[in-house]
Amino acid sequence: MNKLLFFFVLFLSFSSSGWSIVPNYSRSGDRIWLDSKEVHQGSFTWKMMRADDVASPSETISSPGYDASNWLPAIVPGTVLNSLVHNGTYPEPYFGLNNKLESGKIPDISRVGRSFYTYWFRTEFEVPSSFSGKQVWLHPAGINYRAEVWVNGNLLATINGMFTDAHINVTDFVHVGDGNVLAVLVYPVDMPGTTMPKPWGAAGEFHNGGNGNIGLNTTMLMSVGWDFTFMDGIRDRNTGIWKSISLYSTGGVSLRHPFVKSELSKPGYDISRETLSVEVVNPLNTTDTVSGVVRGEIVGEGIVVEKPFRILRGEELTLTFTPDEFPQLTIRSPRLWWPINKGPQNLYELKMSVSVKGVVCDSVRTRFGIREVTSDTATPDGSRVFYVNGRRLFIRGTNWIPEGMLRSSDERTYAELRYTRQSGINLIRLWGGGIAESDYFYQLCDEMGFLVWQEFWLTGDTRHPQDRALYLSNVSSTVKRIRNHPSLAYYVASNESSEVSGTRRLLDELDGTRGYQMQSECAGVHDGSPYKQVNPMQHYENTASSRGSRVDGFNPEYGAPTLPTVEILREMMPESDLWPVNKFVWDYLDGNGFHLMSSLYTDLVNNYGASSSIEEFAQKGQFVGAMNSKSIWEVWNYNKLDYGDRFCSGLLFWYHNCPVRQVSARMWDWSLEPTASLYHTANSLEPLHAQFDYLKNTVSVVNDYYLSFKGYRVVAEVYDINSKKVLADSAVIDLPCDGVVNDALCLHFPEDISPVHFIKLRLKDETDNEVSSNFYWRSTDSYEGRESLTGPATSGFESLSLLKRASLHTSCHLRRTSDKCFVDITLRNVSGSIAFFNQLQLLDRDLSPVRPSFYTDNFFSLLPGESKCVTIETAIKNLSCNPVLVVKGWNIERKQMHLNVF
């Protein structure tokens, strides 16, 4: 078996087509989850009412027997505005101009005041008899922003800050086996801020973060408005119970926040010393000192430790187990955790329990990975470079943006991360104006092989929090929740700002195993850009940013947009605003035109010929988006680490996911429908990849594996507009470990070649098996510089319309399990013409895309005689009827096939 085949077998279970949704590890079945029937299909009826409209005292509202029949149904977890939209009080903010401040359709908190969005949330619940004689705890995992938590007429806790993870002892205030009432009075942020610009902030970005006052809170700063979402923000600033509330029981002593620290030996990384710790909590009212034993077990490894303790009334103590005390905590030949393409994502499980007088009172569990992530600036240009388990890692990362109104779910998180896994991304930055993500997010990052760069709710466009202690307590709550995840790689206090004093000291105290830098643009990470649409040729030329060279070192923000597909565009605005393009509406759905979708992007689309309909415009818009993604990633590939024209240690694409419906999508749009950019990014970031440079006319080959490959052959073929092969060349290469063979070929195009032509690249192993392929379209237009919209990747594509019609033979096979549906499709080009930019779609009866669906490939081209197999996967619950499979493309006849799933 050759090395590449061995590697493929090793990672077969991690392929994009091999994933299926996995259970949420943190969502314990031992708990009662108080999720609402509304939207979440939970078991509990939640009601809500504006506090000013409730005359009764809090004690009455939160007691059994109170009549809340005239209250509105509420979504929990969710926000005030989510529920109001759900109930029809206000229109859908993500459609057309509904959210625009000047439209006056949804009141903004900065104009109507905080009390307008101060609401009571109320539900009734039963404490099961199995909780009898135990300590009963209420666990609100996240409320934005301040809250009073009332149970059966008693104010039991106040919560402050969006990221506080509270555990409230309700034992003496609930009725076991009987009805109980939970009422939560939720207040918005103290300082909502306004959308008015400020005289300070990042250059040219004075509108981001509004007047900056939102930063005086510890919250989701982007809710006031930013250029990648609605510039005028979310009207209630996401006030509400935004994460689940659960109920659970323990004995007289409880455990919280188990933590595993791994210390790997150097240079072999073949011995790991584990240090375990856990918090022990005594909530009992007795004055007697409690004695007990904490037991820890690394499951399946034969490693067990025990330690006695004594704890006073009301005390919380941390119990630590070191390998010096317990030699069994030294693991030889540990199974290391690696990021995508570098090795398996091995995980261990730790279970800990606490016993008093031989009776188990409580148990907790956590998963962890054994790995070391470090970084330094010992590079030619002083840029930061990361290492995993002692091996240097080229960062091909991205900037994660949360859903704008916190309309998230495990299903949405899974879909977005599965698309991310398919794309080949290896690091996710949680941008500082967003949120601390869910436990499920970090779990999936562990399992899929992403590194996570974690920021803590500060930006250069907003003020810093007034309440330092509140901010640090929210940091503490978050770090204790996420620190066991091997994916968590790096702490950064802020986006383009500084830090709250004490942050680094706190992180060292709570963790101490991860690197830290004060803000996103320091310590070997330079400032970002470009953010908007540019001529794709500028990526190759390294002139895409007005700030100078940006394809160098470590760039934390570099990106370009992609137009959504036509079906999605129709869902976000009235048909009359779609075509001809209504610039006013399109610009609002583009951060007030920030990404230039109605101007420069449109001009680039028109370089493929003027469009006569929104369907034609949207199809050509995919060509531009695909070229954006391909040009950016392949330029960074070329300059990977010590290879290429300059040293590059990493890129974080700006930005990753759409927080709201917008015409400036990325690899997928807000509704989870992929664009061409997903598949062209996935092609660009495949582990072994042959690529073409539009500026140099050269072919290079990139290797992302920690393996070298000898005797490979890269083949280039050029076809004219008549699909005639006019050029062929090849070279035998040896691929260095985790390296690049730059300029293996230089293509010399015939002088009489057609104005539009095509390039097919293939990479073959030493036995002549194809391991990678790539396809390009190119024009003969010369590049006239960064101020122009010219060049072989950019202009002169009008004659693409001369490409002769092609014909595809399509067959499909349907498979289904109890919860999933698979469509296996084989396509073969049976004509003499190239079939250009073919798209597969799984649609419902209304011809709307079934979402989320996972395609192994899409938006691809086929040479005459060439075949491709594609699998589409979706959940059965996404199908309300038998779906339709559509095959369409630039120069093929549209085919529609009905699939009998039910």
ChimeraX attribute file (.defattr): number of C-alpha atoms within 10 A of each C-alpha:
attribute: neighborCount
match mode: 1-to-1
recipient: residues
	/A:1	6
	/A:2	10
	/A:3	12
	/A:4	16
	/A:5	12
	/A:6	11
	/A:7	16
	/A:8	13
	/A:9	11
	/A:10	12
	/A:11	16
	/A:12	12
	/A:13	12
	/A:14	20
	/A:15	13
	/A:16	19
	/A:17	18
	/A:18	8
	/A:19	14
	/A:20	14
	/A:21	12
	/A:22	13
	/A:23	11
	/A:24	13
	/A:25	14
	/A:26	13
	/A:27	13
	/A:28	11
	/A:29	9
	/A:30	9
	/A:31	15
	/A:32	19
	/A:33	18
	/A:34	23
	/A:35	23
	/A:36	22
	/A:37	16
	/A:38	18
	/A:39	15
	/A:40	14
	/A:41	10
	/A:42	14
	/A:43	14
	/A:44	17
	/A:45	18
	/A:46	23
	/A:47	22
	/A:48	23
	/A:49	21
	/A:50	18
	/A:51	19
	/A:52	12
	/A:53	11
	/A:54	14
	/A:55	8
	/A:56	11
	/A:57	9
	/A:58	19
	/A:59	15
	/A:60	14
	/A:61	25
	/A:62	28
	/A:63	20
	/A:64	15
	/A:65	11
	/A:66	12
	/A:67	10
	/A:68	15
	/A:69	8
	/A:70	9
	/A:71	17
	/A:72	17
	/A:73	21
	/A:74	28
	/A:75	30
	/A:76	29
	/A:77	25
	/A:78	26
	/A:79	26
	/A:80	30
	/A:81	25
	/A:82	23
	/A:83	22
	/A:84	18
	/A:85	14
	/A:86	18
	/A:87	14
	/A:88	9
	/A:89	11
	/A:90	17
	/A:91	15
	/A:92	19
	/A:93	22
	/A:94	20
	/A:95	19
	/A:96	19
	/A:97	21
	/A:98	17
	/A:99	25
	/A:100	23
	/A:101	18
	/A:102	10
	/A:103	10
	/A:104	11
	/A:105	15
	/A:106	21
	/A:107	18
	/A:108	24
	/A:109	22
	/A:110	16
	/A:111	11
	/A:112	10
	/A:113	14
	/A:114	18
	/A:115	13
	/A:116	18
	/A:117	27
	/A:118	23
	/A:119	24
	/A:120	27
	/A:121	28
	/A:122	23
	/A:123	21
	/A:124	19
	/A:125	19
	/A:126	14
	/A:127	19
	/A:128	13
	/A:129	11
	/A:130	10
	/A:131	16
	/A:132	14
	/A:133	13
	/A:134	15
	/A:135	20
	/A:136	23
	/A:137	18
	/A:138	21
	/A:139	19
	/A:140	21
	/A:141	20
	/A:142	21
	/A:143	30
	/A:144	27
	/A:145	26
	/A:146	23
	/A:147	22
	/A:148	18
	/A:149	22
	/A:150	24
	/A:151	25
	/A:152	22
	/A:153	20
	/A:154	18
	/A:155	15
	/A:156	14
	/A:157	17
	/A:158	15
	/A:159	19
	/A:160	24
	/A:161	21
	/A:162	28
	/A:163	29
	/A:164	24
	/A:165	21
	/A:166	19
	/A:167	17
	/A:168	15
	/A:169	17
	/A:170	20
	/A:171	18
	/A:172	8
	/A:173	15
	/A:174	19
	/A:175	18
	/A:176	17
	/A:177	14
	/A:178	11
	/A:179	16
	/A:180	21
	/A:181	22
	/A:182	23
	/A:183	26
	/A:184	27
	/A:185	23
	/A:186	27
	/A:187	23
	/A:188	25
	/A:189	27
	/A:190	14
	/A:191	15
	/A:192	27
	/A:193	25
	/A:194	21
	/A:195	21
	/A:196	13
	/A:197	15
	/A:198	18
	/A:199	8
	/A:200	15
	/A:201	21
	/A:202	14
	/A:203	7
	/A:204	8
	/A:205	15
	/A:206	19
	/A:207	22
	/A:208	29
	/A:209	33
	/A:210	27
	/A:211	24
	/A:212	29
	/A:213	22
	/A:214	28
	/A:215	28
	/A:216	22
	/A:217	28
	/A:218	30
	/A:219	27
	/A:220	27
	/A:221	31
	/A:222	33
	/A:223	27
	/A:224	31
	/A:225	26
	/A:226	24
	/A:227	20
	/A:228	26
	/A:229	27
	/A:230	27
	/A:231	26
	/A:232	27
	/A:233	28
	/A:234	25
	/A:235	25
	/A:236	27
	/A:237	30
	/A:238	28
	/A:239	28
	/A:240	34
	/A:241	26
	/A:242	25
	/A:243	23
	/A:244	17
	/A:245	20
	/A:246	18
	/A:247	19
	/A:248	20
	/A:249	24
	/A:250	17
	/A:251	21
	/A:252	20
	/A:253	23
	/A:254	22
	/A:255	23
	/A:256	20
	/A:257	20
	/A:258	25
	/A:259	25
	/A:260	23
	/A:261	21
	/A:262	20
	/A:263	17
	/A:264	22
	/A:265	13
	/A:266	11
	/A:267	8
	/A:268	10
	/A:269	18
	/A:270	14
	/A:271	17
	/A:272	23
	/A:273	20
	/A:274	22
	/A:275	19
	/A:276	19
	/A:277	18
	/A:278	21
	/A:279	15
	/A:280	23
	/A:281	19
	/A:282	20
	/A:283	18
	/A:284	16
	/A:285	10
	/A:286	11
	/A:287	9
	/A:288	10
	/A:289	11
	/A:290	17
	/A:291	14
	/A:292	19
	/A:293	18
	/A:294	22
	/A:295	17
	/A:296	24
	/A:297	18
	/A:298	19
	/A:299	14
	/A:300	9
	/A:301	11
	/A:302	8
	/A:303	16
	/A:304	16
	/A:305	18
	/A:306	14
	/A:307	13
	/A:308	13
	/A:309	15
	/A:310	12
	/A:311	17
	/A:312	18
	/A:313	15
	/A:314	13
	/A:315	13
	/A:316	17
	/A:317	16
	/A:318	14
	/A:319	15
	/A:320	16
	/A:321	18
	/A:322	17
	/A:323	15
	/A:324	12
	/A:325	11
	/A:326	15
	/A:327	13
	/A:328	17
	/A:329	22
	/A:330	20
	/A:331	19
	/A:332	14
	/A:333	11
	/A:334	18
	/A:335	18
	/A:336	21
	/A:337	25
	/A:338	26
	/A:339	23
	/A:340	23
	/A:341	18
	/A:342	21
	/A:343	16
	/A:344	19
	/A:345	24
	/A:346	18
	/A:347	16
	/A:348	17
	/A:349	14
	/A:350	20
	/A:351	16
	/A:352	23
	/A:353	19
	/A:354	26
	/A:355	20
	/A:356	18
	/A:357	10
	/A:358	9
	/A:359	11
	/A:360	19
	/A:361	20
	/A:362	20
	/A:363	18
	/A:364	16
	/A:365	20
	/A:366	18
	/A:367	21
	/A:368	23
	/A:369	23
	/A:370	27
	/A:371	25
	/A:372	21
	/A:373	22
	/A:374	17
	/A:375	18
	/A:376	14
	/A:377	16
	/A:378	11
	/A:379	16
	/A:380	12
	/A:381	15
	/A:382	15
	/A:383	22
	/A:384	21
	/A:385	23
	/A:386	19
	/A:387	15
	/A:388	18
	/A:389	20
	/A:390	16
	/A:391	14
	/A:392	17
	/A:393	23
	/A:394	23
	/A:395	24
	/A:396	20
	/A:397	27
	/A:398	27
	/A:399	23
	/A:400	25
	/A:401	23
	/A:402	24
	/A:403	19
	/A:404	24
	/A:405	24
	/A:406	20
	/A:407	16
	/A:408	16
	/A:409	14
	/A:410	16
	/A:411	12
	/A:412	15
	/A:413	17
	/A:414	19
	/A:415	19
	/A:416	21
	/A:417	18
	/A:418	20
	/A:419	23
	/A:420	27
	/A:421	22
	/A:422	26
	/A:423	21
	/A:424	22
	/A:425	25
	/A:426	25
	/A:427	28
	/A:428	27
	/A:429	26
	/A:430	24
	/A:431	26
	/A:432	28
	/A:433	26
	/A:434	22
	/A:435	24
	/A:436	24
	/A:437	16
	/A:438	17
	/A:439	17
	/A:440	20
	/A:441	16
	/A:442	21
	/A:443	21
	/A:444	23
	/A:445	27
	/A:446	25
	/A:447	21
	/A:448	25
	/A:449	25
	/A:450	27
	/A:451	27
	/A:452	24
	/A:453	23
	/A:454	24
	/A:455	27
	/A:456	29
	/A:457	31
	/A:458	31
	/A:459	30
	/A:460	21
	/A:461	28
	/A:462	28
	/A:463	19
	/A:464	23
	/A:465	20
	/A:466	12
	/A:467	12
	/A:468	17
	/A:469	12
	/A:470	18
	/A:471	26
	/A:472	20
	/A:473	17
	/A:474	22
	/A:475	24
	/A:476	20
	/A:477	18
	/A:478	17
	/A:479	19
	/A:480	17
	/A:481	17
	/A:482	20
	/A:483	23
	/A:484	21
	/A:485	25
	/A:486	30
	/A:487	30
	/A:488	21
	/A:489	26
	/A:490	20
	/A:491	23
	/A:492	26
	/A:493	24
	/A:494	24
	/A:495	23
	/A:496	20
	/A:497	21
	/A:498	19
	/A:499	20
	/A:500	17
	/A:501	10
	/A:502	11
	/A:503	20
	/A:504	19
	/A:505	11
	/A:506	16
	/A:507	20
	/A:508	13
	/A:509	11
	/A:510	16
	/A:511	17
	/A:512	14
	/A:513	18
	/A:514	16
	/A:515	17
	/A:516	21
	/A:517	19
	/A:518	20
	/A:519	23
	/A:520	28
	/A:521	21
	/A:522	15
	/A:523	15
	/A:524	21
	/A:525	22
	/A:526	18
	/A:527	16
	/A:528	23
	/A:529	22
	/A:530	20
	/A:531	19
	/A:532	20
	/A:533	23
	/A:534	26
	/A:535	26
	/A:536	28
	/A:537	28
	/A:538	21
	/A:539	25
	/A:540	20
	/A:541	16
	/A:542	15
	/A:543	21
	/A:544	26
	/A:545	19
	/A:546	9
	/A:547	11
	/A:548	11
	/A:549	14
	/A:550	24
	/A:551	28
	/A:552	21
	/A:553	27
	/A:554	26
	/A:555	27
	/A:556	24
	/A:557	23
	/A:558	23
	/A:559	26
	/A:560	24
	/A:561	27
	/A:562	29
	/A:563	31
	/A:564	30
	/A:565	25
	/A:566	17
	/A:567	14
	/A:568	21
	/A:569	20
	/A:570	17
	/A:571	15
	/A:572	23
	/A:573	20
	/A:574	14
	/A:575	13
	/A:576	10
	/A:577	16
	/A:578	19
	/A:579	13
	/A:580	13
	/A:581	17
	/A:582	12
	/A:583	16
	/A:584	13
	/A:585	21
	/A:586	24
	/A:587	21
	/A:588	22
	/A:589	29
	/A:590	24
	/A:591	22
	/A:592	20
	/A:593	22
	/A:594	20
	/A:595	24
	/A:596	20
	/A:597	26
	/A:598	20
	/A:599	13
	/A:600	16
	/A:601	23
	/A:602	18
	/A:603	16
	/A:604	24
	/A:605	25
	/A:606	18
	/A:607	18
	/A:608	21
	/A:609	19
	/A:610	14
	/A:611	15
	/A:612	10
	/A:613	12
	/A:614	19
	/A:615	16
	/A:616	15
	/A:617	23
	/A:618	20
	/A:619	21
	/A:620	25
	/A:621	27
	/A:622	22
	/A:623	20
	/A:624	28
	/A:625	28
	/A:626	23
	/A:627	24
	/A:628	26
	/A:629	27
	/A:630	24
	/A:631	24
	/A:632	24
	/A:633	21
	/A:634	24
	/A:635	21
	/A:636	24
	/A:637	29
	/A:638	27
	/A:639	22
	/A:640	28
	/A:641	25
	/A:642	15
	/A:643	15
	/A:644	18
	/A:645	12
	/A:646	17
	/A:647	21
	/A:648	29
	/A:649	29
	/A:650	28
	/A:651	30
	/A:652	24
	/A:653	28
	/A:654	25
	/A:655	23
	/A:656	23
	/A:657	22
	/A:658	24
	/A:659	22
	/A:660	23
	/A:661	26
	/A:662	29
	/A:663	28
	/A:664	29
	/A:665	30
	/A:666	27
	/A:667	30
	/A:668	23
	/A:669	25
	/A:670	21
	/A:671	19
	/A:672	20
	/A:673	19
	/A:674	24
	/A:675	23
	/A:676	29
	/A:677	29
	/A:678	26
	/A:679	24
	/A:680	27
	/A:681	25
	/A:682	23
	/A:683	26
	/A:684	25
	/A:685	23
	/A:686	20
	/A:687	18
	/A:688	20
	/A:689	24
	/A:690	28
	/A:691	30
	/A:692	27
	/A:693	19
	/A:694	23
	/A:695	16
	/A:696	12
	/A:697	13
	/A:698	16
	/A:699	24
	/A:700	21
	/A:701	24
	/A:702	25
	/A:703	22
	/A:704	23
	/A:705	19
	/A:706	15
	/A:707	15
	/A:708	15
	/A:709	17
	/A:710	13
	/A:711	15
	/A:712	20
	/A:713	22
	/A:714	26
	/A:715	20
	/A:716	24
	/A:717	17
	/A:718	24
	/A:719	21
	/A:720	21
	/A:721	20
	/A:722	15
	/A:723	18
	/A:724	15
	/A:725	14
	/A:726	14
	/A:727	16
	/A:728	15
	/A:729	14
	/A:730	17
	/A:731	14
	/A:732	17
	/A:733	18
	/A:734	15
	/A:735	20
	/A:736	17
	/A:737	14
	/A:738	21
	/A:739	23
	/A:740	26
	/A:741	19
	/A:742	18
	/A:743	18
	/A:744	18
	/A:745	20
	/A:746	16
	/A:747	19
	/A:748	11
	/A:749	13
	/A:750	10
	/A:751	7
	/A:752	8
	/A:753	16
	/A:754	16
	/A:755	17
	/A:756	24
	/A:757	26
	/A:758	22
	/A:759	19
	/A:760	21
	/A:761	22
	/A:762	20
	/A:763	25
	/A:764	17
	/A:765	20
	/A:766	15
	/A:767	10
	/A:768	11
	/A:769	12
	/A:770	14
	/A:771	16
	/A:772	17
	/A:773	19
	/A:774	19
	/A:775	23
	/A:776	17
	/A:777	20
	/A:778	22
	/A:779	23
	/A:780	19
	/A:781	16
	/A:782	14
	/A:783	19
	/A:784	11
	/A:785	14
	/A:786	19
	/A:787	10
	/A:788	14
	/A:789	20
	/A:790	21
	/A:791	23
	/A:792	21
	/A:793	26
	/A:794	26
	/A:795	25
	/A:796	21
	/A:797	23
	/A:798	15
	/A:799	16
	/A:800	20
	/A:801	14
	/A:802	11
	/A:803	19
	/A:804	17
	/A:805	16
	/A:806	21
	/A:807	19
	/A:808	23
	/A:809	11
	/A:810	16
	/A:811	12
	/A:812	16
	/A:813	11
	/A:814	14
	/A:815	12
	/A:816	15
	/A:817	9
	/A:818	7
	/A:819	10
	/A:820	15
	/A:821	19
	/A:822	20
	/A:823	20
	/A:824	16
	/A:825	17
	/A:826	16
	/A:827	18
	/A:828	19
	/A:829	22
	/A:830	18
	/A:831	17
	/A:832	16
	/A:833	22
	/A:834	28
	/A:835	28
	/A:836	23
	/A:837	21
	/A:838	18
	/A:839	18
	/A:840	19
	/A:841	20
	/A:842	25
	/A:843	20
	/A:844	19
	/A:845	14
	/A:846	8
	/A:847	14
	/A:848	16
	/A:849	21
	/A:850	21
	/A:851	18
	/A:852	20
	/A:853	22
	/A:854	24
	/A:855	23
	/A:856	17
	/A:857	21
	/A:858	22
	/A:859	20
	/A:860	18
	/A:861	23
	/A:862	22
	/A:863	21
	/A:864	19
	/A:865	13
	/A:866	15
	/A:867	16
	/A:868	14
	/A:869	14
	/A:870	17
	/A:871	18
	/A:872	21
	/A:873	21
	/A:874	21
	/A:875	20
	/A:876	17
	/A:877	10
	/A:878	16
	/A:879	18
	/A:880	11
	/A:881	14
	/A:882	13
	/A:883	24
	/A:884	21
	/A:885	21
	/A:886	16
	/A:887	19
	/A:888	20
	/A:889	19
	/A:890	20
	/A:891	20
	/A:892	20
	/A:893	13
	/A:894	12
	/A:895	13
	/A:896	14
	/A:897	14
	/A:898	14
	/A:899	16
	/A:900	10
	/A:901	15
	/A:902	10
